[in-house]
Amino acid sequence: MLDQLVLQFEQLTKQEFNQEKERVNYFIESAKKEIEISIGQKRRYKFHKFITGLNLEKYIFIQFEKVSIVINLNTEESEEINFISYKEDEINEKVFYIPIFGLCIYEEGQIINLETKEIINKGIISKYYENLHNKTNNNTLNFREERLKMFKLEKISSRSSENNSINVGENNEILNFKVSNEVPHSWWFKQKNSWNKIGYTQLENAGLCEYIALAMMIEYMETFVSSGFFSNSELEKYFSRNTNTSYNIENAISFYKNYENNNKIDSLVFNLYKLNDKKINLKYASEVHDTLMKFLKNKSIQNKLEWDWSNSWMHPSNPEDYLLKHNVPVMLSFVSSNLMSGHNIVVYGYDKKSGKLLANYGWGNNYSQRLLSRNSVWNFWSFGYWYAFKLRENSHKEELKPMFNFGGKDMSYKEAKEKGYIND
């Protein structure tokens, strides 16, 4: 089925986009305003390309200065916005778009992400499209109305500078997405933008995404909420910090001593994988929870936690519900209906107006900040799950341990904040 879709895709002619080409300016101008609302800055238009999906859906890809956006030409909803920049000749006739997975190419029978070069499992893509056929989108009219409003918008309200603590791009230019609801210290997730900062580890060209996401959530709790998730020996084993003489927050956070490019079998991610009997493509949130409980065995912090998760199908809840209620990050998994493969991300923000999720994809590079359509990721019939945990109300919090370095000195978040090095 998938190979037939790819063949049809390759045979698609540019003439099929003629009607949409007449609306190019409409999409460019509305996208320009959507991006300005999302990041609080104007971006210069560079180029656009019409592309298609494996099921012959039509999209417009628009590259602005250091920001790109993909819009579904049928619904007119933006599928994703991210800080990825391509050259115009990179978006050629071989490039197509898959919601959730981004821009891809098809080479030698493999589907490959254009940015990360990671091979994407065909099974999960086929099942995604099967699931898509079972889903009716009743929001199309609303999306079109919102795009028209965006196009007509003459004045964009100024945005708070809160959470502008991430440096992206040349000349330390500050670029970050801002949504209506972000977890405390969301800048930290935005800084997790390299393999050594997320402990990226893979098996056969596919990342151990569920364990990368879980490691990120555990480290977040240890860094900002309470120590006790790691023993002193584990902190020494897994993490290190640079001597940060620049006092730049980007260089201040901890990084992993061991990851894909450096003795990965001693990494935190690989250890979580071993604790769960080396299982991959976890089918249920309970398996993620069991891994966390094994990691926290004999640690007092385990008894201070509470948690929740969703079913793996027929969802009565949404991933942002727990985030909005408890102000903590949520792991979100997309799983194929044959329950053989998937991908896990960490959602740390949600925009109530646009319905966009703000997530770290666990791929490093520019994927620490990705705005994506919740509508494409999650619905009642979709396969996958969300999982989250938090400290119980009124639980005793242990003193935070050093997870930052400023001026050559290791220090905790509390100390760094008291000294004015972190202002959030």
Secondary structure as a PSIPRED ss2 file (coil, helix, strand):
# PSIPRED VFORMAT (PSIPRED V4.0)

   1 M C   1.000  0.000  0.000
   2 L H   0.000  1.000  0.000
   3 D H   0.000  1.000  0.000
   4 Q H   0.000  1.000  0.000
   5 L H   0.000  1.000  0.000
   6 V H   0.000  1.000  0.000
   7 L H   0.000  1.000  0.000
   8 Q H   0.000  1.000  0.000
   9 F H   0.000  1.000  0.000
  10 E H   0.000  1.000  0.000
  11 Q H   0.000  1.000  0.000
  12 L C   1.000  0.000  0.000
  13 T C   1.000  0.000  0.000
  14 K H   0.000  1.000  0.000
  15 Q H   0.000  1.000  0.000
  16 E H   0.000  1.000  0.000
  17 F H   0.000  1.000  0.000
  18 N H   0.000  1.000  0.000
  19 Q H   0.000  1.000  0.000
  20 E H   0.000  1.000  0.000
  21 K H   0.000  1.000  0.000
  22 E C   1.000  0.000  0.000
  23 R C   1.000  0.000  0.000
  24 V H   0.000  1.000  0.000
  25 N H   0.000  1.000  0.000
  26 Y H   0.000  1.000  0.000
  27 F H   0.000  1.000  0.000
  28 I H   0.000  1.000  0.000
  29 E H   0.000  1.000  0.000
  30 S H   0.000  1.000  0.000
  31 A H   0.000  1.000  0.000
  32 K H   0.000  1.000  0.000
  33 K H   0.000  1.000  0.000
  34 E H   0.000  1.000  0.000
  35 I H   0.000  1.000  0.000
  36 E H   0.000  1.000  0.000
  37 I H   0.000  1.000  0.000
  38 S H   0.000  1.000  0.000
  39 I H   0.000  1.000  0.000
  40 G C   1.000  0.000  0.000
  41 Q C   1.000  0.000  0.000
  42 K C   1.000  0.000  0.000
  43 R C   1.000  0.000  0.000
  44 R C   1.000  0.000  0.000
  45 Y E   0.000  0.000  1.000
  46 K E   0.000  0.000  1.000
  47 F E   0.000  0.000  1.000
  48 H E   0.000  0.000  1.000
  49 K E   0.000  0.000  1.000
  50 F E   0.000  0.000  1.000
  51 I E   0.000  0.000  1.000
  52 T E   0.000  0.000  1.000
  53 G E   0.000  0.000  1.000
  54 L C   1.000  0.000  0.000
  55 N C   1.000  0.000  0.000
  56 L C   1.000  0.000  0.000
  57 E C   1.000  0.000  0.000
  58 K E   0.000  0.000  1.000
  59 Y E   0.000  0.000  1.000
  60 I E   0.000  0.000  1.000
  61 F E   0.000  0.000  1.000
  62 I E   0.000  0.000  1.000
  63 Q E   0.000  0.000  1.000
  64 F E   0.000  0.000  1.000
  65 E C   1.000  0.000  0.000
  66 K C   1.000  0.000  0.000
  67 V E   0.000  0.000  1.000
  68 S E   0.000  0.000  1.000
  69 I E   0.000  0.000  1.000
  70 V E   0.000  0.000  1.000
  71 I E   0.000  0.000  1.000
  72 N E   0.000  0.000  1.000
  73 L C   1.000  0.000  0.000
  74 N C   1.000  0.000  0.000
  75 T C   1.000  0.000  0.000
  76 E C   1.000  0.000  0.000
  77 E C   1.000  0.000  0.000
  78 S E   0.000  0.000  1.000
  79 E E   0.000  0.000  1.000
  80 E E   0.000  0.000  1.000
  81 I E   0.000  0.000  1.000
  82 N E   0.000  0.000  1.000
  83 F C   1.000  0.000  0.000
  84 I C   1.000  0.000  0.000
  85 S C   1.000  0.000  0.000
  86 Y C   1.000  0.000  0.000
  87 K C   1.000  0.000  0.000
  88 E H   0.000  1.000  0.000
  89 D H   0.000  1.000  0.000
  90 E H   0.000  1.000  0.000
  91 I C   1.000  0.000  0.000
  92 N C   1.000  0.000  0.000
  93 E C   1.000  0.000  0.000
  94 K C   1.000  0.000  0.000
  95 V E   0.000  0.000  1.000
  96 F E   0.000  0.000  1.000
  97 Y E   0.000  0.000  1.000
  98 I E   0.000  0.000  1.000
  99 P C   1.000  0.000  0.000
 100 I C   1.000  0.000  0.000
 101 F C   1.000  0.000  0.000
 102 G E   0.000  0.000  1.000
 103 L E   0.000  0.000  1.000
 104 C E   0.000  0.000  1.000
 105 I E   0.000  0.000  1.000
 106 Y E   0.000  0.000  1.000
 107 E E   0.000  0.000  1.000
 108 E C   1.000  0.000  0.000
 109 G C   1.000  0.000  0.000
 110 Q E   0.000  0.000  1.000
 111 I E   0.000  0.000  1.000
 112 I E   0.000  0.000  1.000
 113 N E   0.000  0.000  1.000
 114 L C   1.000  0.000  0.000
 115 E C   1.000  0.000  0.000
 116 T C   1.000  0.000  0.000
 117 K C   1.000  0.000  0.000
 118 E C   1.000  0.000  0.000
 119 I E   0.000  0.000  1.000
 120 I E   0.000  0.000  1.000
 121 N C   1.000  0.000  0.000
 122 K H   0.000  1.000  0.000
 123 G H   0.000  1.000  0.000
 124 I H   0.000  1.000  0.000
 125 I H   0.000  1.000  0.000
 126 S H   0.000  1.000  0.000
 127 K H   0.000  1.000  0.000
 128 Y H   0.000  1.000  0.000
 129 Y H   0.000  1.000  0.000
 130 E H   0.000  1.000  0.000
 131 N H   0.000  1.000  0.000
 132 L H   0.000  1.000  0.000
 133 H H   0.000  1.000  0.000
 134 N C   1.000  0.000  0.000
 135 K C   1.000  0.000  0.000
 136 T C   1.000  0.000  0.000
 137 N C   1.000  0.000  0.000
 138 N C   1.000  0.000  0.000
 139 N C   1.000  0.000  0.000
 140 T H   0.000  1.000  0.000
 141 L H   0.000  1.000  0.000
 142 N H   0.000  1.000  0.000
 143 F H   0.000  1.000  0.000
 144 R H   0.000  1.000  0.000
 145 E H   0.000  1.000  0.000
 146 E H   0.000  1.000  0.000
 147 R H   0.000  1.000  0.000
 148 L H   0.000  1.000  0.000
 149 K H   0.000  1.000  0.000
 150 M H   0.000  1.000  0.000
 151 F H   0.000  1.000  0.000
 152 K H   0.000  1.000  0.000
 153 L C   1.000  0.000  0.000
 154 E C   1.000  0.000  0.000
 155 K C   1.000  0.000  0.000
 156 I C   1.000  0.000  0.000
 157 S C   1.000  0.000  0.000
 158 S C   1.000  0.000  0.000
 159 R C   1.000  0.000  0.000
 160 S C   1.000  0.000  0.000
 161 S C   1.000  0.000  0.000
 162 E C   1.000  0.000  0.000
 163 N C   1.000  0.000  0.000
 164 N C   1.000  0.000  0.000
 165 S C   1.000  0.000  0.000
 166 I C   1.000  0.000  0.000
 167 N E   0.000  0.000  1.000
 168 V C   1.000  0.000  0.000
 169 G C   1.000  0.000  0.000
 170 E H   0.000  1.000  0.000
 171 N H   0.000  1.000  0.000
 172 N H   0.000  1.000  0.000
 173 E C   1.000  0.000  0.000
 174 I E   0.000  0.000  1.000
 175 L C   1.000  0.000  0.000
 176 N C   1.000  0.000  0.000
 177 F C   1.000  0.000  0.000
 178 K C   1.000  0.000  0.000
 179 V C   1.000  0.000  0.000
 180 S C   1.000  0.000  0.000
 181 N E   0.000  0.000  1.000
 182 E E   0.000  0.000  1.000
 183 V C   1.000  0.000  0.000
 184 P C   1.000  0.000  0.000
 185 H C   1.000  0.000  0.000
 186 S H   0.000  1.000  0.000
 187 W H   0.000  1.000  0.000
 188 W H   0.000  1.000  0.000
 189 F H   0.000  1.000  0.000
 190 K H   0.000  1.000  0.000
 191 Q H   0.000  1.000  0.000
 192 K C   1.000  0.000  0.000
 193 N C   1.000  0.000  0.000
 194 S C   1.000  0.000  0.000
 195 W H   0.000  1.000  0.000
 196 N H   0.000  1.000  0.000
 197 K H   0.000  1.000  0.000
 198 I H   0.000  1.000  0.000
 199 G C   1.000  0.000  0.000
 200 Y C   1.000  0.000  0.000
 201 T C   1.000  0.000  0.000
 202 Q E   0.000  0.000  1.000
 203 L E   0.000  0.000  1.000
 204 E C   1.000  0.000  0.000
 205 N C   1.000  0.000  0.000
 206 A E   0.000  0.000  1.000
 207 G E   0.000  0.000  1.000
 208 L C   1.000  0.000  0.000
 209 C H   0.000  1.000  0.000
 210 E H   0.000  1.000  0.000
 211 Y H   0.000  1.000  0.000
 212 I H   0.000  1.000  0.000
 213 A H   0.000  1.000  0.000
 214 L H   0.000  1.000  0.000
 215 A H   0.000  1.000  0.000
 216 M H   0.000  1.000  0.000
 217 M H   0.000  1.000  0.000
 218 I H   0.000  1.000  0.000
 219 E H   0.000  1.000  0.000
 220 Y H   0.000  1.000  0.000
 221 M H   0.000  1.000  0.000
 222 E H   0.000  1.000  0.000
 223 T H   0.000  1.000  0.000
 224 F H   0.000  1.000  0.000
 225 V C   1.000  0.000  0.000
 226 S C   1.000  0.000  0.000
 227 S E   0.000  0.000  1.000
 228 G C   1.000  0.000  0.000
 229 F C   1.000  0.000  0.000
 230 F C   1.000  0.000  0.000
 231 S C   1.000  0.000  0.000
 232 N H   0.000  1.000  0.000
 233 S H   0.000  1.000  0.000
 234 E H   0.000  1.000  0.000
 235 L H   0.000  1.000  0.000
 236 E H   0.000  1.000  0.000
 237 K H   0.000  1.000  0.000
 238 Y H   0.000  1.000  0.000
 239 F E   0.000  0.000  1.000
 240 S E   0.000  0.000  1.000
 241 R C   1.000  0.000  0.000
 242 N C   1.000  0.000  0.000
 243 T C   1.000  0.000  0.000
 244 N C   1.000  0.000  0.000
 245 T C   1.000  0.000  0.000
 246 S C   1.000  0.000  0.000
 247 Y C   1.000  0.000  0.000
 248 N C   1.000  0.000  0.000
 249 I H   0.000  1.000  0.000
 250 E H   0.000  1.000  0.000
 251 N H   0.000  1.000  0.000
 252 A H   0.000  1.000  0.000
 253 I E   0.000  0.000  1.000
 254 S C   1.000  0.000  0.000
 255 F E   0.000  0.000  1.000
 256 Y E   0.000  0.000  1.000
 257 K C   1.000  0.000  0.000
 258 N C   1.000  0.000  0.000
 259 Y E   0.000  0.000  1.000
 260 E C   1.000  0.000  0.000
 261 N C   1.000  0.000  0.000
 262 N E   0.000  0.000  1.000
 263 N C   1.000  0.000  0.000
 264 K H   0.000  1.000  0.000
 265 I H   0.000  1.000  0.000
 266 D H   0.000  1.000  0.000
 267 S C   1.000  0.000  0.000
 268 L H   0.000  1.000  0.000
 269 V H   0.000  1.000  0.000
 270 F H   0.000  1.000  0.000
 271 N H   0.000  1.000  0.000
 272 L H   0.000  1.000  0.000
 273 Y H   0.000  1.000  0.000
 274 K H   0.000  1.000  0.000
 275 L H   0.000  1.000  0.000
 276 N C   1.000  0.000  0.000
 277 D C   1.000  0.000  0.000
 278 K C   1.000  0.000  0.000
 279 K C   1.000  0.000  0.000
 280 I C   1.000  0.000  0.000
 281 N C   1.000  0.000  0.000
 282 L C   1.000  0.000  0.000
 283 K C   1.000  0.000  0.000
 284 Y C   1.000  0.000  0.000
 285 A H   0.000  1.000  0.000
 286 S H   0.000  1.000  0.000
 287 E H   0.000  1.000  0.000
 288 V H   0.000  1.000  0.000
 289 H H   0.000  1.000  0.000
 290 D H   0.000  1.000  0.000
 291 T H   0.000  1.000  0.000
 292 L H   0.000  1.000  0.000
 293 M H   0.000  1.000  0.000
 294 K H   0.000  1.000  0.000
 295 F H   0.000  1.000  0.000
 296 L C   1.000  0.000  0.000
 297 K C   1.000  0.000  0.000
 298 N C   1.000  0.000  0.000
 299 K C   1.000  0.000  0.000
 300 S H   0.000  1.000  0.000
 301 I H   0.000  1.000  0.000
 302 Q H   0.000  1.000  0.000
 303 N H   0.000  1.000  0.000
 304 K H   0.000  1.000  0.000
 305 L E   0.000  0.000  1.000
 306 E E   0.000  0.000  1.000
 307 W E   0.000  0.000  1.000
 308 D E   0.000  0.000  1.000
 309 W E   0.000  0.000  1.000
 310 S C   1.000  0.000  0.000
 311 N C   1.000  0.000  0.000
 312 S C   1.000  0.000  0.000
 313 W C   1.000  0.000  0.000
 314 M C   1.000  0.000  0.000
 315 H C   1.000  0.000  0.000
 316 P C   1.000  0.000  0.000
 317 S C   1.000  0.000  0.000
 318 N C   1.000  0.000  0.000
 319 P H   0.000  1.000  0.000
 320 E H   0.000  1.000  0.000
 321 D H   0.000  1.000  0.000
 322 Y H   0.000  1.000  0.000
 323 L H   0.000  1.000  0.000
 324 L H   0.000  1.000  0.000
 325 K H   0.000  1.000  0.000
 326 H H   0.000  1.000  0.000
 327 N C   1.000  0.000  0.000
 328 V C   1.000  0.000  0.000
 329 P C   1.000  0.000  0.000
 330 V E   0.000  0.000  1.000
 331 M E   0.000  0.000  1.000
 332 L E   0.000  0.000  1.000
 333 S E   0.000  0.000  1.000
 334 F E   0.000  0.000  1.000
 335 V E   0.000  0.000  1.000
 336 S C   1.000  0.000  0.000
 337 S C   1.000  0.000  0.000
 338 N C   1.000  0.000  0.000
 339 L C   1.000  0.000  0.000
 340 M C   1.000  0.000  0.000
 341 S C   1.000  0.000  0.000
 342 G E   0.000  0.000  1.000
 343 H E   0.000  0.000  1.000
 344 N E   0.000  0.000  1.000
 345 I E   0.000  0.000  1.000
 346 V E   0.000  0.000  1.000
 347 V E   0.000  0.000  1.000
 348 Y E   0.000  0.000  1.000
 349 G E   0.000  0.000  1.000
 350 Y E   0.000  0.000  1.000
 351 D E   0.000  0.000  1.000
 352 K C   1.000  0.000  0.000
 353 K C   1.000  0.000  0.000
 354 S C   1.000  0.000  0.000
 355 G C   1.000  0.000  0.000
 356 K E   0.000  0.000  1.000
 357 L E   0.000  0.000  1.000
 358 L E   0.000  0.000  1.000
 359 A E   0.000  0.000  1.000
 360 N E   0.000  0.000  1.000
 361 Y C   1.000  0.000  0.000
 362 G C   1.000  0.000  0.000
 363 W C   1.000  0.000  0.000
 364 G C   1.000  0.000  0.000
 365 N H   0.000  1.000  0.000
 366 N H   0.000  1.000  0.000
 367 Y H   0.000  1.000  0.000
 368 S H   0.000  1.000  0.000
 369 Q C   1.000  0.000  0.000
 370 R E   0.000  0.000  1.000
 371 L E   0.000  0.000  1.000
 372 L E   0.000  0.000  1.000
 373 S E   0.000  0.000  1.000
 374 R H   0.000  1.000  0.000
 375 N H   0.000  1.000  0.000
 376 S H   0.000  1.000  0.000
 377 V H   0.000  1.000  0.000
 378 W C   1.000  0.000  0.000
 379 N C   1.000  0.000  0.000
 380 F C   1.000  0.000  0.000
 381 W C   1.000  0.000  0.000
 382 S C   1.000  0.000  0.000
 383 F C   1.000  0.000  0.000
 384 G E   0.000  0.000  1.000
 385 Y E   0.000  0.000  1.000
 386 W E   0.000  0.000  1.000
 387 Y E   0.000  0.000  1.000
 388 A E   0.000  0.000  1.000
 389 F E   0.000  0.000  1.000
 390 K E   0.000  0.000  1.000
 391 L E   0.000  0.000  1.000
 392 R C   1.000  0.000  0.000
 393 E C   1.000  0.000  0.000
 394 N C   1.000  0.000  0.000
 395 S C   1.000  0.000  0.000
 396 H C   1.000  0.000  0.000
 397 K C   1.000  0.000  0.000
 398 E E   0.000  0.000  1.000
 399 E C   1.000  0.000  0.000
 400 L C   1.000  0.000  0.000
 401 K C   1.000  0.000  0.000
 402 P C   1.000  0.000  0.000
 403 M C   1.000  0.000  0.000
 404 F E   0.000  0.000  1.000
 405 N E   0.000  0.000  1.000
 406 F E   0.000  0.000  1.000
 407 G C   1.000  0.000  0.000
 408 G C   1.000  0.000  0.000
 409 K E   0.000  0.000  1.000
 410 D E   0.000  0.000  1.000
 411 M E   0.000  0.000  1.000
 412 S C   1.000  0.000  0.000
 413 Y H   0.000  1.000  0.000
 414 K H   0.000  1.000  0.000
 415 E H   0.000  1.000  0.000
 416 A H   0.000  1.000  0.000
 417 K H   0.000  1.000  0.000
 418 E H   0.000  1.000  0.000
 419 K C   1.000  0.000  0.000
 420 G C   1.000  0.000  0.000
 421 Y C   1.000  0.000  0.000
 422 I C   1.000  0.000  0.000
 423 N C   1.000  0.000  0.000
 424 D C   1.000  0.000  0.000
